Amino acid sequence: MSDKREWKERDVKFESLSGIPLEPIYTPDDVSGRYEDRLGQPGQYPFTRGVYPTMYRGRLWTMRMFAGFGRPEDTNLRFKYLLAQGQTGLSTAFDMPALMGYDADHPRARGEVGKEGVSISTLDDFERLFADIPLGDVTTSMTINCTASVALAMYLAIADKQGVAWDRIGGTMQNDMLKEFIAQKEWICPPDPAVRIVTDMIEFTSRHVPRFNPVSISGYHIREAGSTAVQELAFTLADGLGYVEAALARGLDVDSFAPRLSFFFDIHNDFFEEIAKLRAARRMWARFMKERYGAKKAESMRLRTHTQTAGVSATAQQPLNNVARVAIQALAAVLGGAQSLHTNSYDETWALPTEDAVTVALRTQQIIAEETGVTLTIDPLGGSYFLEKLTDQMEAQAQRYIDVIDGMGGMIRAIDDGFPQKEIADAAYRYQLMDDRGEKVTVGVNKYVMKDEKLINYLRIDESVEAEQIERVGRLKASRDMSRVERRLKQLAEACRNGGNVMPVLVDAVKDYASLGEISDVYRQVFGLYREPIIF
């Protein structure tokens, strides 16, 4: 007997968060191209199915929980706690003064010392931060940008103090200044000299610190600023192309530096779109490196990426709901083939995470790794008609953005014109309108709201931290040989002016305890300050 009932669809928009229309069902007719060209094998061009032949059957992703608050010794204790709980890599959050190039004792640092991350002003702080942590045995990620060159110099100086050869040092410096001008807005000097310093670091690490990733090309902050997944994909890859162009203009061979470029993507709520984004990113990057730049090494074509669950998706209302959001987003990162992952803590809309909350976030990764079985086969969703079609659609839409940026003369010129900034602002506005109208459901905020919510305990940074850091920095500065510091700062200014690589000078400068703020002042004096274009 036939079913004569009328089947009606719900009255909602069937589209991804990026606005891609979604069909009710997908068939082989939706999948185009030869298998070898579009997917291929894991670890082989175009790397759609993963950057390594064995993926998680060979080794799991690095569980790298973001940590940093208060004094260096406070963060050092959190590092050691996380390592004891099974974390497999360090990830460092710095406070706002350090991110903007100011020491703890600077007037502009007042009220911010140690609040959003760890307070770092001099090599003495770095020594406390990594006390009893052997740098040859861990990899360290550092989320810092306009002062990344100073942080790298301090890290290498600590390695020297520990007797660890630079060729054993592994880790990643975020150091993505193009992203800063687009989204996060933490800068000192204009785009051209900022990218010049990034290029210095690419050149220096490729020659002297071969296991270190000198830049993590970061879509995360682009997405957190309000972009769609397609815009995040497009602008992140365009930023990467900008760094490749700068390094090639320096005279570097593409295969000498490209293997150490890494990426950082946001993983938001739209489960399949996020998986498709990572797969499209790998395929597009491989094609650019091979066809546009003539890379020969497979390592140059591999897009290796850190991922982080979406902070912007977390809610202050019913914060325990964030545990579920993070678990789903983390699963998408793993099914998308990420190389490392940070899972946000449920209380981060209130403050930096407590020890209990960060433990739940780490355990989320460990449960996915050890209990779900998703690591037992490579790219388990590969071949899904829906996923492959969505991957193709995201690639096509992202390519259109990149074509526009190429036509403008590259990402720096596009930033000067305010193009990516305006696109992200428009997308964020549209997204907010959807939320305000109830077209996008946020559980616990505009649907399933609870009138009486229980307060949660959250981390509070004691006000004494700032006073202690100010006093410590002042004492250290008073004890230095100022003639040596002044000589190092003059050498740095000369390197900035004559085009010399700043990194060798910086390593010597921080060893003589030149401070992060003093070095940043040299950048301000030589290169000037950046003022962003008005886009509204």
Sequence and secondary structure as in RCSB ss.txt:
>XXXX:A:sequence
MSDKREWKERDVKFESLSGIPLEPIYTPDDVSGRYEDRLGQPGQYPFTRGVYPTMYRGRLWTMRMFAGFGRPEDT
NLRFKYLLAQGQTGLSTAFDMPALMGYDADHPRARGEVGKEGVSISTLDDFERLFADIPLGDVTTSMTINCTASV
ALAMYLAIADKQGVAWDRIGGTMQNDMLKEFIAQKEWICPPDPAVRIVTDMIEFTSRHVPRFNPVSISGYHIREA
GSTAVQELAFTLADGLGYVEAALARGLDVDSFAPRLSFFFDIHNDFFEEIAKLRAARRMWARFMKERYGAKKAES
MRLRTHTQTAGVSATAQQPLNNVARVAIQALAAVLGGAQSLHTNSYDETWALPTEDAVTVALRTQQIIAEETGVT
LTIDPLGGSYFLEKLTDQMEAQAQRYIDVIDGMGGMIRAIDDGFPQKEIADAAYRYQLMDDRGEKVTVGVNKYVM
KDEKLINYLRIDESVEAEQIERVGRLKASRDMSRVERRLKQLAEACRNGGNVMPVLVDAVKDYASLGEISDVYRQ
VFGLYREPIIF
>XXXX:A:secstr
          SS  B TT  B  S   GGG  S HHHHT  TTSTT TT SSSSGGGT   EE  EE  SSHHHH
HHHHHHHHHTT  SEEEEB HHHHHT  TTSGGGTTTTTTSSB   SHHHHHHHTTT  TTT EEEEE  TTHHH
HHHHHHHHHHHHT  GGG EEEE   HHHIIIII   SS HHHHHHHHHHHHHHHHHH TTEESEEEE HHHHHT
T  HHHHHHHHHHHHHHHHHHHHHTT  HHHHGGGEEEEEEE S HHHHHHHHHHHHHHHHHIIIIIT   SHHH
H   EEEEE GGG  SSSTTHHHHHHHHHHHHHHHTT SEEE   TTTTTSS  HHHHHHHHHHHHHHHHHS TT
SSSSTTTT HHHHHHHHHHHHHHHHHHHHHHHHTSHHHHHHTTHHHHHHHHHHHHHHHHHHTTSS  BTTTBS  
SS          THHHHHHHHHHHHHHHHS HHHHHHHHHHHHHHHHHT  HHHHHHHHHHTT  HHHHHHHHHH
HH         
